[in-house]
Amino acid sequence: MHFNSVRIPAQPPVNGLGTGIKDQVRVAVVVASVCRGEEIGQLLDQLAQQTNLATLIVLSVERPSDLPDRVDPSVHVIMGSRGLPAQRNRGLEHVLGICDIVVFFDDDFLPAEDALAGIVRLFQENEDIIGATGHVLRDGVNQLGVPYEEALQVLAKHKIAEPGTPVVNTDTDAAYGCNMAFRTAAIGESRFDENLPLYAWQEDVDFTGQLRAKGRIVKTTIFCGVHRGVSKGRTPGLALGYSQMVNPVYLVRKGTMRPMKAGQLMLKNLIANHAKFLFPEPLIDRAGRSRGNWLGLWHLLTGRSDPRTILRLG
């Protein structure tokens, strides 16, 4: 297996934030992953079919076993400690100063073949937009997941059914981490918060919150894909339940999440975990999440809350 970690010589972005992006747009795709070599391979196949190919693809993983059996030499592989924010930060550092746009795809996200072309068009045509999250055609996160072949069928139907659909851009407080894109010129010193370890619940909201003052963040229909919601490699129920209570409060105190949104998230998850406690969905540990919820609430009440506690919960 070939690991390419050589940087492309640094070049200034083609255009600054104020003038927009015009020609020779350089697009980087960063994928952070653990224990999902098969899914990475499927995403790489989809990226190879893009009508607008990425300038640079970066896989940020923990160890060689996280990768598919074959990785094209053009793909850059970075290895380091596990944790979504840390892995994304390593990928981000690798592309800043090289590319005009950085796209973050989850390893179980399959973009439509015109997704990268749509992203470039969005930033070319809207100088005030600095970040965007695309339209999710199917999301398997809260279901049993979307099988690979079924995801491909959804993408094929979308291509046939929706040619020339008008683009809709709606302002949002948060990009959805499975598929989001940003102007690199707007990122500056902002990084994903590594105090949110492992799966780092709500790290996408935090990163978006750091950038909101610099320009518009939108939900858009100009690019889309399927989020399969693969279950392997996810945070255990107890740890996730703890994060569901503690992380929103941490981000409110930090100033990157609005208090009302935090309260809604906490209440929604507390109710869902307890309502489905006796009859949980397959592959979802509602009992563990419920226990984690109460541990998180107890730590909040006693002043001991810390997102990093999940590292000790197993």
N, C-alpha and C positions, 0 to 999 in steps of 0.2 A: 504494500500500500504506500502510496506517495503522499507525503505531507508537504504542502507548499506554504511556507510562512514568510516568504520574501515580500517585502512591501514594494509597491509601485512607487517610483520616485515622486516625492511630494510635489504637487502643482497647486497653484492658487485656484480657487473656485472660478468657474467661467464668468459668473456674474455675482455681484453682491446681493444682499437681501433686498435692498431698496430698488434695484433695477430689474429684479426678476431673473428668470433663467431663460436664455434664448436658444443658443446653438451648442452643439457638441456636449450635450448634457451627460454627465457621468453619474451613474446610478449604482449604489452599493446595496446589496442585500445581505443582512446579517441574520443568522439563524443560531439561536442558543438552544442546546439540546443535551439531554442525558438519557441513555438507555433506549434510544429510538433510532437505531441505525436503519431499519427498514423504512420508517417514515421519512427520514432524511433523504434516502435514495429516491423515494417517490416524489418528494418535493423538488429535488434536483432535476428529475425527468421533466417535471412541469416547467421549471425555470428554463430548461433548454429549448422549450417550445414557444417561448415568449416572442411576440412580434417585435418587441424592443428588448434586446438582450441586455442583461446587467453588465456593467463594466467590471464589477468585482463581486464575487460571492464569498462570504466569510462564514465558516462553520466554527462556532465557539463551543467546545465540548470539554469534558473532564478527562477522558482517556480514550485510547484508540478503539476500545470495544464499543464506544458510543457511535461509531461511524459505520456506514454501509461497507460492504466488501470492497467496492471499487469507488474511488473518488477521483474525478478528473484532475489532472495536474494544475489546471487553471484555477481550481477552487482553493482558497486559502483556509488552512486549518489552524486554529489556535487552541491550545489546551491550558487548563488551569483549574482552580478550585470550583466546586459545584456551587450553584446559586444563580438564579436567573439574572438579577441585577449585575453581579460581578461578571457573568459571562457576556451579557450584552455590553457592558462597559468596555470589556476587552475588545469586542468586535468594533465598537464605536471608535475607540482610540486608533484602531487599525485603519479606519477609512477617513477620518477627519483630515482635512487638508488635501485629500485626493479627489473626493466625489462631491457633487453638488446636492445630491439627494441620498439619504440613507433610509432604507426600507427594512422594517423588522417583520419577519414572518415567523409564526410558530412552526415547529417541525411538522405538526399535523394539519397545517393549513395548505390548501391547494388553490393557488390563484388562477383565475381565468387567463387565457393565453394573451389577452391584451391588457393585463393588469399594469405592468410596468409602463406600457405606452400611455395608459390612462393617467398614471401618476405624473409622468413627465408633462403631459398636456395640462393637467390641473395646475401645476406650479408655473408653467409658462404663461397661462392665461389669467392667473390670479395672483398678482404680486403681493397682496395683503395676506395671503394664506401661507402659514409657515409649517403647518402640520395637518395631517388628514388620516382618517380611518375609513376603510372601504366598506362596501355593502356585503354583509355575510349572507349568502344564499341559503345555507343550512348551517346550524350550529349544534354539534352533538355533545357539547359540554354537559348539559343537564339531562341528557338522554343516555342511550346505550352506545352512543357514538355513531359515526357514519362510516360504513365500510368503504374501502378505497374505490372499488368498482362503482359503487353507488355514487360516490362523490364525483367521479368522472362523468357519470350519466347526468348529474345535476348541472355540471359545467357545460356539457354538450347541449342540453335542453335550453340553458340560458343563452347560449350563442345563437341558437336557431330562433328562439322566441322573442328576443329583445334587441334586434338590430336598430340602431339609430334612436334609442330611447333618450329623451332629454336628460341632461345632467342636473342632479339636485344636490346642492351643497347646503348643509344645515350646520350652524355653529353648535359646538359642543364643548363641555368642560373637560372631556377626557377621550382620548383615542383608545380603541380596543386593542390590547396588546398582541392579539393573534395576527393582525395586519394593520400596520401603521407606518406612515412615511413622514419625514421631516426634511426641511431645508437644513443642510449642515451649517450654513452661515448663521442660522438662528440659534444653534445649540450652545455655542460658546463654552462656558465652563459647566453647564448643566450635565448631570449624570444620573443614572439610575441609582437609587438609594440602597447601598449595600447593608444597611441596618435592617432591611427586609430580606431575610435569608430564604434559601430553598426556592419554593415556587413563588414566593414574594407577592402574595395576594395584594392587589391594588397598586403595584409598582407602575403600571401604565398610567393610572390616574395621577400619581405623584409626578412622574416625568412630564406629563402634559401640563400639570399645574405649575411647574417651574417655568414653562415657556409661554404661558397664556398672555403675559404682559407684552410680549414681543410681536404678537400678530394673531391672526385668526387660526383656530383649530376647528376643523369641520369633519362632519360625517358626509360622505360623498357616494354617489352611485357611479362615478366615472371609473372606478375599479372595484373588482369584487372577487369572491372566491368562496370556498367551502371550508369551514372549520370542523374537522372531523371529530374532535373531542376524544382522542385516544386516551385510555385510562392508565396505561403502564407508565411508570416514572413519576406519578403524581404524588403530592404531599399526603401523608397518612391523615385519617379523619381527625384524630385528636389535635394534631398540629394545625390543620386547616381551620378547625373550629375555633381554636385560640386566636388565630390570625383574623378571623372574621369579626371578632370583637375588638381586638387590640390595635390592629393596623389602621382602621379608620380614625380612631382617636389620635393615634400617633401623627397621622397626616393632617388632621385638623390643627393640632398644636404646631405643626410645622408650617401650616398655611397653604398647603397644596390641595386640600379637599375642603369643600364647603360643609359646615356643621350639619345642615339639613340632609345633604346627601349621605353623610356618615351615619346619621341616625336612621335613615331609611334602609341603608345597607345592613346595619346591625340588626334591626328589627325584622327585616325580611328573612335573613338567614336564621335567626333565632326561631322564628315561627316555622319556617320550612323544615328545619332539622327536627324539631319536636313533633310537628304534625305527622311526619313520616317515620318517626322513631320505631313504631311497632311493625310497620310494613314498608321497609326501605326499598328503594330501587336497586336492581342488581348493580354491583360494583361501586355503590355509594355507601360509605360507612356513616350513616346518620347517627348511630349511637356514639361513635367516637367524636363526631363533630359536635354533638350536643354536650358531651362532657368537656370538650375544648371550649365551647361557648361559655360554660359556667366558670371554668377556670380563668378564662380571660376576664370575665366580669368581676370575679373575685379579686384578681390582680389590679384591675382598674380601681376598684373601691378601696383597696388597701395601699395604693400608690406603688405597686411593684410591677406594673405592666411594662413589658419590653418585647418588641417583635422578635428579638433574638432568642427568647425563651424557647421557641419551638425547636431549636437545635438540641435541647435537652429532653424533648418529649418523645423522641423516637418516631 
